[in-house]
Amino acid sequence: MNWSGRRVLVTGAGGFIGSHLTEELTRLGATTRALVHYNALGSSGWLDSSAVRDDVEVIAGDICDPDVARRIMEDVDVVFHLAALIAIPYSYRAPFSYLRTNAEGTMNLLLAARASNVERFVHTSTSEVYGSAVYVPIDEGHPLQAQSPYAASKIAADKLAEACHWSFGLPVVTIRPFNTFGPRQSARAVVPTIVAQCLAGDVVRLGNQWPKRDLNYVSNTVDGFIRGATAPEAVGQTINLGSGCEVTIGELVQMVAKIVGWPVRVEEDGERKRRQGSEVERLLAANGLAMTLLGWKPRVTLEEGLHLTIDWIREHITTYRPGVYTI
């Protein structure tokens, strides 16, 4: 895919998936504008240490500010909207923050994109909107069930994107990633939590071990985003990006331990458990629509991705605090 001459905006560009996507778009030749969340340290997140940093226009701001949304949308062809509050446990403590950022912030961007006549608005959903699977594999027609304030705020954002497509003709594509993992992911997610604890010793403290997850390496997810921005048939669609395979958290621990090279013991930590009724028990993607509309399939397997992720975390272990529960 040649993106030479294409002007793109990535919101949430300093984060885990956003930084990988920003780098790949820039390597493909896009003229890339990156929105990062303003902070007093002037940090651009993972873009600070990126090889493409000098080739990217970085703007600090907040999608909750309509003026920021209008300013960053000027002269943009394609928008990749990834900015969001994502930590599920923190959404129990600050639900209004999630509503403002994930729903109201998304609406600001949608309206600004409409005013700027963008060619494509790629909106980021999450598999959490499905809740515990009613049936598997989960296709895009599966019922939505908000089992956390985070999930509720993302359902609202998805429906606002859908409404702007149907009401105003905005060319929206909603990409719905399942559990993406890889280098740069924070310790609030399960894979880096397990990896960092395995590298630090022989005890891993976790909440529930029985939930099943569909884990997808970050480069697979980035590939799906980029394809979603170019496939003509994708407009107006919601598209799952998942591996189509599932693993329990307990099985995941043993996979990581095997790669690290020593046995570990799992200890249950009640603080790490989701609230009763909020745990999503099973996520397993049906990815046929992505294959049909986008020509997409996951190229990096779970085991390959774990090797890459473990190697990266080992080199950056000082950025993690294995003994601390991060929400």
C-alpha positions as CSV (number, residue, x, y, z in Angstrom):
1,M,0.0,0.0,0.0
2,N,1.5,3.3,-1.1
3,W,0.5,6.3,1.0
4,S,2.7,8.8,-0.6
5,G,1.1,12.2,-0.6
6,R,-1.8,11.1,1.7
7,R,-2.4,13.4,4.7
8,V,-3.4,11.4,7.7
9,L,-4.2,12.2,11.3
10,V,-3.7,9.7,14.1
11,T,-5.3,10.5,17.5
12,G,-3.9,8.7,20.5
13,A,-0.6,8.5,18.6
14,G,1.6,8.4,21.6
15,G,0.1,5.3,23.0
16,F,0.6,1.6,22.4
17,I,-1.2,0.8,19.2
18,G,-1.3,4.5,18.1
19,S,2.5,4.8,18.0
20,H,2.9,1.6,16.0
21,L,0.3,2.8,13.5
22,T,1.9,6.2,13.2
23,E,5.3,4.7,12.5
24,E,3.9,2.3,9.8
25,L,1.9,5.1,8.1
26,T,5.0,7.3,8.0
27,R,7.1,4.4,6.6
28,L,4.5,3.9,3.9
29,G,5.0,7.6,2.8
30,A,2.0,9.3,4.5
31,T,2.2,12.9,5.7
32,T,1.4,12.1,9.3
33,R,-0.1,14.4,11.9
34,A,-0.1,12.9,15.4
35,L,-2.3,14.1,18.3
36,V,-1.0,13.3,21.7
37,H,-2.6,14.1,25.0
38,Y,-1.2,17.3,26.5
39,N,0.9,16.9,29.6
40,A,3.1,19.3,31.6
41,L,6.2,17.3,30.8
42,G,5.8,17.9,27.1
43,S,6.0,14.2,26.4
44,S,4.8,12.6,23.2
45,G,4.6,9.2,24.7
46,W,6.2,6.4,22.7
47,L,6.8,8.8,19.8
48,D,9.5,10.5,21.8
49,S,11.8,7.5,21.2
50,S,10.5,6.7,17.7
51,A,12.8,6.6,14.7
52,V,10.1,8.6,12.7
53,R,9.7,11.3,15.3
54,D,11.2,14.0,13.2
55,D,9.0,13.1,10.2
56,V,5.8,13.5,12.1
57,E,3.9,16.6,13.0
58,V,3.1,16.2,16.7
59,I,0.3,18.3,18.2
60,A,-0.5,18.1,21.9
61,G,-4.2,18.6,22.9
62,D,-7.3,17.0,24.2
63,I,-10.2,15.6,22.0
64,C,-12.6,16.8,24.6
65,D,-11.9,20.3,23.3
66,P,-13.9,21.1,20.2
67,D,-11.4,23.7,19.1
68,V,-8.6,21.2,19.2
69,A,-10.7,18.8,17.2
70,R,-11.3,21.4,14.5
71,R,-7.7,22.5,14.4
72,I,-6.1,19.1,14.0
73,M,-8.6,18.1,11.2
74,E,-7.5,20.9,8.8
75,D,-6.2,19.5,5.5
76,V,-6.5,15.9,6.5
77,D,-7.5,13.1,4.1
78,V,-7.8,10.1,6.4
79,V,-8.4,10.0,10.2
80,F,-7.4,7.2,12.5
81,H,-9.1,7.8,15.8
82,L,-7.5,5.8,18.6
83,A,-7.5,8.3,21.5
84,A,-9.4,6.9,24.4
85,L,-9.4,6.1,28.1
86,I,-9.0,2.4,28.1
87,A,-8.2,0.9,31.6
88,I,-11.3,-1.0,32.7
89,P,-10.6,-1.0,36.5
90,Y,-10.1,2.8,36.5
91,S,-13.5,3.2,34.7
92,Y,-15.2,2.0,37.9
93,R,-13.6,4.9,39.8
94,A,-14.0,7.6,37.2
95,P,-16.9,6.8,34.9
96,F,-17.7,10.4,33.9
97,S,-14.1,10.7,32.6
98,Y,-14.7,7.8,30.3
99,L,-18.0,9.2,29.0
100,R,-16.4,12.6,28.3
101,T,-13.3,11.3,26.5
102,N,-14.7,8.2,24.7
103,A,-18.1,9.5,23.8
104,E,-18.1,13.3,23.8
105,G,-14.5,13.4,22.6
106,T,-15.3,11.1,19.7
107,M,-18.3,13.2,18.8
108,N,-16.1,16.3,18.6
109,L,-13.8,14.5,16.1
110,L,-16.7,13.2,14.0
111,L,-18.2,16.6,13.6
112,A,-14.9,18.2,12.9
113,A,-14.2,15.5,10.3
114,R,-17.6,16.2,8.7
115,A,-16.8,19.9,8.5
116,S,-13.4,19.2,6.9
117,N,-14.9,16.7,4.3
118,V,-12.4,13.9,5.2
119,E,-12.2,11.0,2.8
120,R,-12.3,8.3,5.5
121,F,-12.7,8.2,9.3
122,V,-11.4,5.0,10.9
123,H,-12.9,4.7,14.3
124,T,-11.5,2.4,17.0
125,S,-13.9,0.1,18.9
126,T,-13.1,-2.8,21.2
127,S,-14.2,-6.4,21.7
128,E,-15.2,-5.4,25.3
129,V,-18.4,-4.0,23.8
130,Y,-19.7,-7.6,23.3
131,G,-19.4,-8.5,27.0
132,S,-19.2,-12.3,27.7
133,A,-19.9,-14.2,24.6
134,V,-23.5,-15.3,24.0
135,Y,-22.1,-17.5,21.2
136,V,-18.7,-18.1,19.6
137,P,-17.1,-17.2,17.5
138,I,-18.3,-13.6,18.0
139,D,-19.3,-12.0,14.7
140,E,-20.2,-8.3,14.2
141,G,-23.9,-9.0,14.7
142,H,-23.3,-10.3,18.3
143,P,-25.4,-8.4,20.9
144,L,-23.6,-5.6,22.7
145,Q,-23.4,-5.7,26.5
146,A,-21.7,-3.1,28.6
147,Q,-20.2,-4.9,31.6
148,S,-18.0,-1.9,32.6
149,P,-18.3,1.8,32.4
150,Y,-15.5,1.6,29.9
151,A,-17.5,-0.7,27.6
152,A,-20.5,1.5,27.9
153,S,-18.5,4.6,26.8
154,K,-17.1,2.7,23.8
155,I,-20.6,1.4,22.8
156,A,-21.7,5.1,22.9
157,A,-18.7,6.1,20.7
158,D,-19.4,3.3,18.2
159,K,-23.0,4.3,17.9
160,L,-22.1,8.0,17.5
161,A,-19.8,7.0,14.6
162,E,-22.6,4.9,13.1
163,A,-25.1,7.8,13.5
164,C,-22.7,10.2,11.7
165,H,-22.3,7.8,8.8
166,W,-26.1,7.3,8.4
167,S,-27.2,10.9,9.2
168,F,-24.5,12.9,7.6
169,G,-22.8,10.5,5.1
170,L,-19.5,10.6,6.9
171,P,-17.3,7.8,5.5
172,V,-16.8,5.9,8.7
173,V,-15.2,2.5,9.2
174,T,-15.3,1.0,12.7
175,I,-12.4,-1.3,13.5
176,R,-13.1,-3.6,16.4
177,P,-9.8,-5.1,17.7
178,F,-9.8,-8.0,20.1
179,N,-7.0,-8.2,22.7
180,T,-4.0,-6.6,21.0
181,F,-0.7,-7.1,22.6
182,G,3.0,-6.4,21.9
183,P,5.9,-4.1,22.6
184,R,5.1,-0.8,24.4
185,Q,1.9,-2.0,26.0
186,S,1.4,-0.8,29.6
187,A,1.3,-3.0,32.6
188,R,-2.4,-2.4,33.0
189,A,-2.9,-5.1,30.3
190,V,-2.7,-8.9,31.0
191,V,0.2,-9.9,28.7
192,P,2.8,-7.4,30.0
193,T,1.6,-8.0,33.5
194,I,2.3,-11.7,33.2
195,V,5.6,-11.2,31.2
196,A,7.1,-8.6,33.6
197,Q,6.3,-10.8,36.7
198,C,7.7,-13.9,35.0
199,L,10.9,-12.1,34.1
200,A,11.2,-10.7,37.7
201,G,10.8,-14.0,39.5
202,D,8.8,-17.2,39.9
203,V,5.5,-15.9,41.2
204,V,2.8,-14.3,39.1
205,R,-0.1,-12.5,40.9
206,L,-3.3,-12.4,39.0
207,G,-7.1,-12.1,39.3
208,N,-9.2,-14.7,37.6
209,Q,-7.3,-17.3,35.5
210,W,-10.3,-18.9,33.7
211,P,-11.4,-16.1,31.3
212,K,-10.7,-16.8,27.6
213,R,-9.2,-14.2,25.4
214,D,-8.5,-13.8,21.6
215,L,-5.0,-12.3,21.6
216,N,-3.7,-10.6,18.4
217,Y,-0.2,-9.2,17.9
218,V,0.0,-5.4,17.4
219,S,1.4,-5.6,13.8
220,N,-1.7,-7.6,12.8
221,T,-3.9,-4.9,14.3
222,V,-2.0,-2.1,12.6
223,D,-2.3,-3.9,9.2
224,G,-6.1,-4.1,9.7
225,F,-6.4,-0.4,10.5
226,I,-4.5,0.5,7.3
227,R,-6.5,-1.8,5.2
228,G,-9.7,-0.5,6.7
229,A,-8.7,3.0,5.5
230,T,-8.4,1.9,1.9
231,A,-11.0,-0.8,1.2
232,P,-14.0,0.7,-0.6
233,E,-16.5,-1.9,0.7
234,A,-15.5,-1.1,4.3
235,V,-17.3,2.2,4.6
236,G,-20.2,2.0,7.0
237,Q,-19.0,-1.4,8.3
238,T,-17.9,-2.6,11.7
239,I,-15.1,-5.1,11.3
240,N,-13.6,-7.5,13.9
241,L,-9.8,-7.8,14.1
242,G,-9.1,-11.0,16.0
243,S,-7.0,-14.1,15.6
244,G,-9.9,-16.6,15.7
245,C,-8.1,-18.5,18.5
246,E,-8.6,-18.4,22.3
247,V,-6.5,-19.0,25.3
248,T,-7.3,-18.9,29.0
249,I,-5.3,-16.5,31.2
250,G,-4.0,-19.5,33.1
251,E,-2.8,-21.1,29.8
252,L,-1.2,-17.8,28.8
253,V,0.9,-17.8,32.0
254,Q,2.3,-21.3,31.2
255,M,3.1,-20.2,27.6
256,V,5.0,-17.2,28.9
257,A,6.8,-19.3,31.5
258,K,7.9,-21.8,28.9
259,I,9.4,-19.1,26.7
260,V,11.1,-17.4,29.7
261,G,12.6,-20.7,30.7
262,W,11.6,-21.4,34.2
263,P,8.4,-22.6,36.1
264,V,6.2,-20.0,37.9
265,R,3.6,-20.2,40.5
266,V,0.3,-18.3,40.2
267,E,-1.1,-16.6,43.3
268,E,-4.6,-15.2,43.3
269,D,-4.8,-11.5,44.1
270,G,-8.3,-10.3,44.9
271,E,-7.4,-6.7,44.1
272,R,-6.8,-7.7,40.5
273,K,-10.2,-9.2,40.0
274,R,-12.9,-7.3,38.2
275,R,-16.1,-6.5,40.1
276,Q,-18.7,-9.2,40.3
277,G,-20.7,-9.3,37.1
278,S,-18.2,-7.2,35.2
279,E,-15.8,-10.0,34.2
280,V,-16.0,-10.8,30.5
281,E,-15.7,-14.5,30.5
282,R,-15.0,-15.3,26.9
283,L,-13.9,-13.5,23.8
284,L,-13.3,-15.3,20.5
285,A,-13.5,-13.4,17.2
286,A,-15.1,-14.4,14.0
287,N,-12.8,-12.6,11.5
288,G,-14.4,-13.6,8.2
289,L,-15.6,-10.1,7.4
290,A,-12.1,-8.7,7.8
291,M,-10.8,-11.4,5.4
292,T,-13.5,-10.7,2.9
293,L,-13.7,-6.9,2.9
294,L,-10.1,-6.1,3.8
295,G,-8.1,-9.1,2.5
296,W,-6.8,-9.2,6.1
297,K,-5.6,-12.1,8.1
298,P,-3.3,-12.3,11.2
299,R,0.2,-13.0,10.1
300,V,2.0,-13.1,13.4
301,T,0.9,-16.0,15.6
302,L,0.3,-15.8,19.4
303,E,3.5,-17.7,20.1
304,E,5.6,-15.6,17.7
305,G,4.1,-12.5,19.2
306,L,4.9,-13.6,22.7
307,H,8.5,-14.2,21.8
308,L,8.8,-10.7,20.3
309,T,7.0,-9.1,23.3
310,I,9.0,-10.9,25.9
311,D,12.3,-9.9,24.2
312,W,11.1,-6.2,24.2
313,I,10.0,-6.2,27.8
314,R,13.2,-7.8,28.9
315,E,15.1,-4.9,27.3
316,H,12.8,-2.4,28.9
317,I,12.0,-4.0,32.2
318,T,12.9,-0.8,34.1
319,T,9.8,0.8,32.7
320,Y,7.7,-1.8,34.5
321,R,7.0,-2.4,38.2
322,P,6.3,-6.2,38.4
323,G,5.3,-6.1,42.0
324,V,2.8,-3.3,41.7
325,Y,-0.8,-3.7,40.5
326,T,-1.4,-1.0,37.8
327,I,-5.0,-0.1,37.0
